[in-house]
Amino acid sequence: MASRWDYLFETKPVPMMDHLLEEVAKLLAKDLRQWPPPVQEVDLDVGGQFAPLFTEPTPRPAEAVYDEALRLSRWELEREHEAYDDYMRNKRYLERGLAPTDRLALLLLNRWLVDQMLGLGEATEGRVNRRLMLKCLERLEARRRLIQGPTA
């Protein structure tokens, strides 16, 4: 008769990189539940345009803003500059159901996600490359879909 713990011995071990990406996705999903997402500091010379999002009370953006920020972040990590430029230049976010006032939050979330991924690459001394960063974003998207539940 098998013990209740036998299945642990029969399961395959999870590769360390898969475990790392899953844990990072969990942490990012948790961070994205708060608005604005946590940042260490706002450099007013570089990111001064985002200062109002941190200094003034602003409502949490719609979930569609987060979805579009993930799209932009994927393009940026894939180096799909033409797609990114076309999207922003032609205000494609308006076609995706966002309001003109969502632009700043969209850009902040995009920048935050890309910075998190590049920081992960740096912290792992390049072991988490862009391909793995994209996998991490996929896991984050899947996690967010689970949290949001089925859409109508």
C-alpha positions in Angstrom: 0.0 0.0 0.0 1.4 3.4 -1.0 1.8 6.1 1.5 0.4 9.5 1.0 3.9 10.9 0.4 4.9 8.4 -2.4 3.7 10.8 -5.1 6.5 13.3 -4.0 9.1 10.7 -4.8 7.5 10.0 -8.2 7.2 13.6 -9.4 9.9 15.1 -11.4 11.9 17.8 -9.8 11.2 21.3 -11.0 14.2 22.9 -12.7 15.7 25.8 -10.6 15.1 28.3 -13.4 11.4 27.4 -13.7 11.0 27.8 -10.0 12.8 31.1 -10.0 10.6 32.5 -12.8 7.4 31.3 -11.0 8.5 33.0 -7.8 9.3 36.2 -9.6 5.9 36.1 -11.3 4.3 35.7 -7.9 6.1 38.6 -6.4 5.4 40.9 -9.4 1.7 39.9 -9.3 1.6 40.8 -5.6 3.4 44.2 -6.3 0.9 45.0 -9.1 -2.0 44.6 -6.7 -1.1 48.0 -5.2 -1.2 51.3 -7.0 1.2 52.7 -7.9 3.6 49.7 -7.9 6.5 49.9 -5.5 9.5 51.8 -6.7 12.7 52.5 -4.8 13.0 56.1 -6.0 11.7 58.4 -8.7 14.5 60.2 -10.6 12.8 63.5 -11.5 15.4 64.1 -14.3 14.6 60.7 -16.0 11.1 59.8 -14.8 9.7 63.2 -13.7 6.7 62.7 -15.9 5.6 60.0 -13.5 5.9 62.1 -10.4 2.2 63.0 -10.3 1.3 59.3 -10.0 3.3 59.1 -6.8 2.7 62.5 -5.3 -1.0 62.9 -6.0 -3.8 60.4 -5.2 -4.7 58.7 -8.4 -7.2 55.9 -8.9 -6.0 52.5 -9.8 -6.0 52.0 -13.6 -8.4 49.6 -15.2 -7.1 46.0 -15.8 -6.9 46.7 -19.5 -4.1 49.2 -18.7 -2.1 46.4 -17.1 -2.8 44.1 -20.0 -1.6 46.7 -22.5 1.5 47.4 -20.4 2.4 43.7 -20.5 2.0 43.8 -24.3 4.4 46.8 -24.5 6.8 45.2 -22.2 6.9 42.0 -24.3 7.6 44.1 -27.4 10.3 46.0 -25.7 12.0 42.8 -24.5 11.7 41.3 -27.9 13.1 44.4 -29.4 10.0 44.9 -31.5 10.7 48.6 -31.8 8.5 49.2 -34.9 5.5 47.6 -33.2 6.0 49.6 -30.0 6.5 52.9 -31.9 3.5 52.3 -34.1 1.4 51.5 -31.0 2.4 54.7 -29.2 2.6 57.0 -32.2 -0.8 56.0 -33.5 -2.3 55.8 -30.0 -3.4 52.2 -30.6 -4.1 52.0 -26.8 -7.3 54.0 -27.6 -8.4 51.2 -30.0 -7.8 48.7 -27.2 -10.3 50.4 -24.9 -8.0 52.7 -22.9 -8.8 56.4 -22.3 -6.3 59.2 -23.2 -5.9 59.7 -19.5 -4.6 56.1 -19.2 -1.4 56.9 -21.2 0.7 57.9 -18.2 -0.2 54.9 -16.1 0.4 52.7 -19.2 3.9 54.1 -19.6 4.7 53.8 -15.9 3.6 50.1 -15.8 5.5 49.3 -19.0 8.6 51.0 -17.6 8.2 49.3 -14.2 7.8 45.8 -15.8 10.8 46.2 -18.1 12.9 47.6 -15.3 11.9 44.6 -13.1 12.9 42.2 -15.9 16.2 43.9 -16.7 16.9 44.0 -12.9 16.3 40.3 -12.7 18.8 39.8 -15.6 21.3 41.9 -13.8 20.8 40.2 -10.5 21.4 36.8 -12.1 24.4 38.0 -14.0 22.7 37.4 -17.3 21.5 33.8 -16.6 17.9 35.2 -16.9 18.2 36.4 -20.5 15.5 38.1 -22.6 13.9 34.8 -23.6 13.5 33.8 -20.0 12.3 37.3 -19.1 9.5 36.8 -21.7 8.6 33.5 -20.1 8.4 35.3 -16.7 6.0 37.9 -18.2 3.9 35.0 -19.6 3.7 33.5 -16.1 2.8 36.9 -14.7 0.0 37.2 -17.3 -1.3 33.7 -16.5 -1.3 34.6 -12.8 -3.2 37.8 -13.5 -5.8 36.0 -15.6 -6.3 33.5 -12.7 -6.8 36.4 -10.2 -9.2 38.2 -12.6 -11.2 35.1 -13.3 -13.1 34.3 -16.4 -14.1 37.2 -18.7 -17.6 37.6 -20.1 
